[in-house]
Amino acid sequence: MNALKCLSVRGLRAACARKHSSLTTELIQNMDKKATWDRFYTENRTNAAAFKNFEWFFGFDSIRHIILPLLPPKSRPDRPFQVLDLGCGTSALGPSIYKHSPITVHVTCADISPVAVKLMQEHVTSEEIETSDAASQISFVEMDCTQLLNHYGPESIDLIVDKGTTDALLRSREGKDKARLMLCEGLTVLRRSGALLQFSDEDPDARLLWLETEMQKQGIMGHVVTQEVGELRGVVYFCYQVLPAVSE
């Protein structure tokens, strides 16, 4: 993982006890709150000698074989391929997709924390990323990911990536409704030909049931494909690929 900090929610508890003792209880119980993450990223940056990407679960190299095949061989000539990274934090996932995409992409890295967004903007500005396609673009945006329709029209995004954001909401004291809303809005702005990826350490028996139940409640047609990502430090991770039904 190079210099990246890679943690699951379980590992985060131990890390907080070591480096962010004041955030331990607040972070675990209130991962749905903007103020929690503002404090976390502020302390994380203050305690580090230099900027380091903070990765939930794992870095891009662990899942590039899942993400890159979803980018079509040739983007539509009238528009770039739109990628949305939900709850990006200070992860290198969005920048890595931008860097390694063989086609023209517009990658939007969205997070509720302006602290995280500013850190990433400064980092990318100071260390220019070489891309495979000069027309590709990347942006970092402060955004509440439960209100995607305030920023996007229906069926306007080709690929949505959620690495740990749904996990954080579901495990928060008051985050379950927000997780449901984020899923609903995500599937509304997702193109029928697109995919929504959830990377999680939650067992398929639980996550599949939650996804299928919520899709059924919201009247969303589609199916979910599960793929094991692998094991890291004793924790098994999965990719849940939500595919909307394509109208015939």
Kinemage of the C-alpha trace (Angstrom):
@kinemage 1
@onewidth
@group {chain A} dominant
@subgroup {mainchain}
@vectorlist {calphas} color= white
{ca met a 1} P 0.000 0.000 0.000
{ca asn a 2} L 3.070 2.256 -0.163
{ca ala a 3} L 2.631 5.276 2.120
{ca leu a 4} L -1.140 5.007 2.144
{ca lys a 5} L -3.009 4.528 5.388
{ca cys a 6} L -5.532 1.734 4.805
{ca leu a 7} L -8.135 0.971 7.442
{ca ser a 8} L -11.458 -0.773 7.872
{ca val a 9} L -13.996 0.512 10.361
{ca arg a 10} L -12.651 -2.094 12.786
{ca gly a 11} L -9.080 -0.965 12.253
{ca leu a 12} L -10.114 2.652 12.573
{ca arg a 13} L -11.128 2.132 16.184
{ca ala a 14} L -7.602 1.011 17.082
{ca ala a 15} L -6.032 3.808 15.040
{ca cys a 16} L -8.177 6.397 16.763
{ca ala a 17} L -7.117 5.085 20.134
{ca arg a 18} L -3.461 5.564 19.122
{ca lys a 19} L -3.579 8.845 17.220
{ca his a 20} L -7.012 10.384 17.562
{ca ser a 21} L -8.091 9.530 21.105
{ca ser a 22} L -10.451 12.504 21.260
{ca leu a 23} L -12.313 11.186 18.208
{ca thr a 24} L -12.678 7.502 19.069
{ca thr a 25} L -16.250 7.484 20.378
{ca glu a 26} L -17.429 10.394 18.274
{ca leu a 27} L -16.099 8.969 15.027
{ca ile a 28} L -17.445 5.452 15.443
{ca gln a 29} L -20.910 6.603 16.505
{ca asn a 30} L -21.180 9.703 14.321
{ca met a 31} L -19.582 8.823 11.002
{ca asp a 32} L -22.605 10.373 9.286
{ca lys a 33} L -21.791 13.847 10.627
{ca lys a 34} L -19.858 16.551 8.764
{ca ala a 35} L -18.314 17.938 11.974
{ca thr a 36} L -16.884 14.533 12.849
{ca trp a 37} L -14.968 14.269 9.587
{ca asp a 38} L -13.828 17.887 9.667
{ca arg a 39} L -12.220 17.191 13.033
{ca phe a 40} L -10.813 13.850 11.900
{ca tyr a 41} L -9.089 15.189 8.777
{ca thr a 42} L -7.859 18.266 10.615
{ca glu a 43} L -6.217 16.139 13.318
{ca asn a 44} L -4.973 13.609 10.800
{ca arg a 45} L -3.213 16.340 8.800
{ca thr a 46} L -1.890 18.083 11.925
{ca asn a 47} L -0.341 14.863 13.232
{ca ala a 48} L 1.397 14.035 9.932
{ca ala a 49} L 4.723 15.472 8.821
{ca ala a 50} L 3.527 15.489 5.204
{ca phe a 51} L 0.278 14.809 3.353
{ca lys a 52} L -0.666 11.145 3.006
{ca asn a 53} L -3.760 9.713 1.385
{ca phe a 54} L -6.004 8.095 3.962
{ca glu a 55} L -7.519 4.915 2.530
{ca trp a 56} L -10.521 3.055 3.825
{ca phe a 57} L -10.034 -0.710 3.422
{ca phe a 58} L -7.442 -0.704 0.605
{ca gly a 59} L -6.008 1.340 -2.245
{ca phe a 60} L -6.734 1.460 -5.970
{ca asp a 61} L -4.295 -1.323 -6.879
{ca ser a 62} L -6.432 -3.829 -4.969
{ca ile a 63} L -9.512 -3.087 -7.090
{ca arg a 64} L -8.205 -1.777 -10.401
{ca his a 65} L -9.099 -5.141 -11.978
{ca ile a 66} L -12.725 -4.467 -11.023
{ca ile a 67} L -12.957 -0.788 -11.958
{ca leu a 68} L -10.977 -0.443 -15.195
{ca pro a 69} L -12.956 -3.096 -17.153
{ca leu a 70} L -16.099 -1.046 -16.489
{ca leu a 71} L -14.671 1.815 -18.544
{ca pro a 72} L -15.810 1.179 -22.140
{ca pro a 73} L -13.138 0.749 -24.839
{ca lys a 74} L -14.323 3.959 -26.481
{ca ser a 75} L -16.196 6.761 -24.766
{ca arg a 76} L -19.161 8.279 -26.568
{ca pro a 77} L -17.917 10.988 -28.926
{ca asp a 78} L -20.445 13.527 -27.609
{ca arg a 79} L -19.482 13.275 -23.934
{ca pro a 80} L -16.834 11.954 -21.529
{ca phe a 81} L -17.439 9.009 -19.224
{ca gln a 82} L -18.725 10.388 -15.901
{ca val a 83} L -17.336 8.867 -12.678
{ca leu a 84} L -18.478 9.848 -9.173
{ca asp a 85} L -16.520 8.872 -6.053
{ca leu a 86} L -18.948 9.083 -3.123
{ca gly a 87} L -17.412 10.128 0.184
{ca cys a 88} L -13.910 10.416 -1.252
{ca gly a 89} L -12.202 11.774 1.874
{ca thr a 90} L -8.489 12.009 1.132
{ca ser a 91} L -8.354 8.723 -0.757
{ca ala a 92} L -6.278 8.302 -3.916
{ca leu a 93} L -9.063 6.271 -5.548
{ca gly a 94} L -10.538 9.056 -7.693
{ca pro a 95} L -7.151 10.415 -8.791
{ca ser a 96} L -6.048 6.873 -9.654
{ca ile a 97} L -9.087 6.307 -11.880
{ca tyr a 98} L -8.363 9.658 -13.525
{ca lys a 99} L -4.713 8.711 -14.025
{ca his a 100} L -5.163 5.173 -15.345
{ca ser a 101} L -8.367 5.492 -17.387
{ca pro a 102} L -7.689 4.617 -21.047
{ca ile a 103} L -10.635 6.786 -22.144
{ca thr a 104} L -11.756 10.363 -21.545
{ca val a 105} L -13.260 10.581 -18.070
{ca his a 106} L -14.586 13.317 -15.836
{ca val a 107} L -13.993 12.153 -12.270
{ca thr a 108} L -15.808 13.967 -9.480
{ca cys a 109} L -14.565 13.260 -5.959
{ca ala a 110} L -17.307 14.301 -3.544
{ca asp a 111} L -17.169 14.591 0.224
{ca ile a 112} L -19.211 16.292 2.930
{ca ser a 113} L -16.040 17.576 4.610
{ca pro a 114} L -14.607 20.811 3.160
{ca val a 115} L -11.390 20.017 5.038
{ca ala a 116} L -10.899 16.798 3.062
{ca val a 117} L -11.828 18.501 -0.210
{ca lys a 118} L -9.339 21.323 0.343
{ca leu a 119} L -6.562 18.888 1.274
{ca met a 120} L -7.095 16.934 -1.945
{ca gln a 121} L -7.310 20.065 -4.088
{ca glu a 122} L -4.017 21.291 -2.663
{ca his a 123} L -2.374 17.887 -3.051
{ca val a 124} L -3.372 17.420 -6.701
{ca thr a 125} L -2.352 20.987 -7.496
{ca ser a 126} L 1.089 20.512 -5.957
{ca glu a 127} L 1.676 17.096 -7.541
{ca glu a 128} L 0.437 17.098 -11.104
{ca ile a 129} L -1.092 13.798 -12.254
{ca glu a 130} L -0.096 12.463 -15.660
{ca thr a 131} L -3.084 10.935 -17.424
{ca ser a 132} L -3.522 8.524 -20.302
{ca asp a 133} L -6.006 10.925 -21.910
{ca ala a 134} L -5.237 14.639 -21.944
{ca ala a 135} L -8.949 15.503 -22.210
{ca ser a 136} L -9.791 13.835 -18.905
{ca gln a 137} L -10.714 16.010 -15.925
{ca ile a 138} L -10.891 15.632 -12.152
{ca ser a 139} L -12.582 17.809 -9.561
{ca phe a 140} L -13.022 17.757 -5.789
{ca val a 141} L -16.382 18.978 -4.556
{ca glu a 142} L -17.936 19.534 -1.154
{ca met a 143} L -21.209 17.657 -1.400
{ca asp a 144} L -23.779 15.904 0.764
{ca cys a 145} L -24.020 12.567 -1.015
{ca thr a 146} L -27.590 12.072 0.226
{ca gln a 147} L -28.595 15.030 -1.984
{ca leu a 148} L -27.125 14.060 -5.338
{ca leu a 149} L -30.155 15.297 -7.255
{ca asn a 150} L -29.248 18.827 -6.192
{ca his a 151} L -26.120 18.456 -8.324
{ca tyr a 152} L -26.968 15.942 -11.072
{ca gly a 153} L -29.850 15.143 -13.337
{ca pro a 154} L -31.418 11.678 -13.533
{ca glu a 155} L -29.343 9.117 -15.459
{ca ser a 156} L -26.305 11.375 -15.855
{ca ile a 157} L -23.504 9.367 -14.186
{ca asp a 158} L -21.871 6.297 -15.739
{ca leu a 159} L -20.012 4.878 -12.736
{ca ile a 160} L -20.467 5.499 -9.015
{ca val a 161} L -17.826 4.233 -6.602
{ca asp a 162} L -18.513 3.931 -2.875
{ca lys a 163} L -15.535 2.664 -0.884
{ca gly a 164} L -16.645 2.450 2.730
{ca thr a 165} L -19.098 5.358 2.725
{ca thr a 166} L -22.217 3.216 3.024
{ca asp a 167} L -20.457 1.163 5.712
{ca ala a 168} L -19.749 4.336 7.689
{ca leu a 169} L -23.372 5.446 7.475
{ca leu a 170} L -24.870 2.055 8.342
{ca arg a 171} L -22.652 1.748 11.402
{ca ser a 172} L -23.404 5.231 12.678
{ca arg a 173} L -25.964 5.827 15.367
{ca glu a 174} L -28.141 8.006 13.131
{ca gly a 175} L -26.836 7.059 9.689
{ca lys a 176} L -29.080 4.256 8.437
{ca asp a 177} L -31.675 6.522 6.848
{ca lys a 178} L -28.887 8.497 5.181
{ca ala a 179} L -27.458 5.275 3.727
{ca arg a 180} L -30.847 4.447 2.241
{ca leu a 181} L -31.219 7.941 0.804
{ca met a 182} L -27.717 7.912 -0.685
{ca leu a 183} L -28.443 4.593 -2.404
{ca cys a 184} L -31.755 5.877 -3.774
{ca glu a 185} L -30.246 9.119 -5.087
{ca gly a 186} L -27.242 7.273 -6.481
{ca leu a 187} L -29.388 4.872 -8.469
{ca thr a 188} L -31.507 7.785 -9.706
{ca val a 189} L -28.556 9.723 -11.146
{ca leu a 190} L -26.933 6.542 -12.497
{ca arg a 191} L -27.387 5.776 -16.179
{ca arg a 192} L -29.301 2.573 -16.938
{ca ser a 193} L -26.142 1.311 -18.630
{ca gly a 194} L -24.010 2.218 -15.615
{ca ala a 195} L -22.919 0.564 -12.380
{ca leu a 196} L -22.769 1.489 -8.708
{ca leu a 197} L -19.957 -0.215 -6.806
{ca gln a 198} L -20.005 -0.625 -3.033
{ca phe a 199} L -16.766 -1.860 -1.488
{ca ser a 200} L -17.377 -3.242 1.975
{ca asp a 201} L -16.232 -5.646 4.656
{ca glu a 202} L -19.854 -6.568 5.378
{ca asp a 203} L -20.802 -10.189 4.728
{ca pro a 204} L -22.867 -10.805 1.568
{ca asp a 205} L -25.695 -12.373 3.601
{ca ala a 206} L -26.276 -8.978 5.242
{ca arg a 207} L -25.387 -6.521 2.467
{ca leu a 208} L -27.231 -8.320 -0.322
{ca leu a 209} L -30.381 -8.480 1.787
{ca trp a 210} L -30.108 -4.758 2.584
{ca leu a 211} L -29.506 -3.755 -1.027
{ca glu a 212} L -32.270 -5.919 -2.464
{ca thr a 213} L -34.728 -4.794 0.226
{ca glu a 214} L -34.001 -1.102 -0.317
{ca met a 215} L -34.182 -1.412 -4.098
{ca gln a 216} L -37.528 -3.172 -3.800
{ca lys a 217} L -38.887 -0.500 -1.416
{ca gln a 218} L -37.882 2.234 -3.831
{ca gly a 219} L -39.257 0.427 -6.869
{ca ile a 220} L -35.826 0.207 -8.472
{ca met a 221} L -35.390 -2.681 -10.881
{ca gly a 222} L -31.979 -4.312 -11.217
{ca his a 223} L -29.691 -6.870 -9.687
{ca val a 224} L -26.553 -7.099 -7.564
{ca val a 225} L -23.371 -8.972 -8.439
{ca thr a 226} L -21.043 -9.912 -5.577
{ca gln a 227} L -17.304 -10.340 -5.989
{ca glu a 228} L -14.743 -11.068 -3.296
{ca val a 229} L -11.941 -8.517 -3.379
{ca gly a 230} L -9.648 -10.427 -1.048
{ca glu a 231} L -8.366 -10.558 2.506
{ca leu a 232} L -6.279 -7.861 4.146
{ca arg a 233} L -5.035 -8.139 7.713
{ca gly a 234} L -7.576 -10.838 8.489
{ca val a 235} L -10.580 -8.975 7.060
{ca val a 236} L -12.345 -10.185 3.886
{ca tyr a 237} L -13.634 -7.454 1.566
{ca phe a 238} L -16.318 -7.586 -1.102
{ca cys a 239} L -17.483 -5.573 -4.080
{ca tyr a 240} L -21.252 -5.248 -4.507
{ca gln a 241} L -21.968 -4.179 -8.075
{ca val a 242} L -25.471 -2.756 -8.419
{ca leu a 243} L -26.690 -2.872 -12.010
{ca pro a 244} L -29.960 -1.131 -12.946
{ca ala a 245} L -32.345 -2.938 -15.256
{ca val a 246} L -31.949 -1.732 -18.844
{ca ser a 247} L -35.220 -0.843 -20.560
{ca glu a 248} L -35.845 -2.841 -23.695
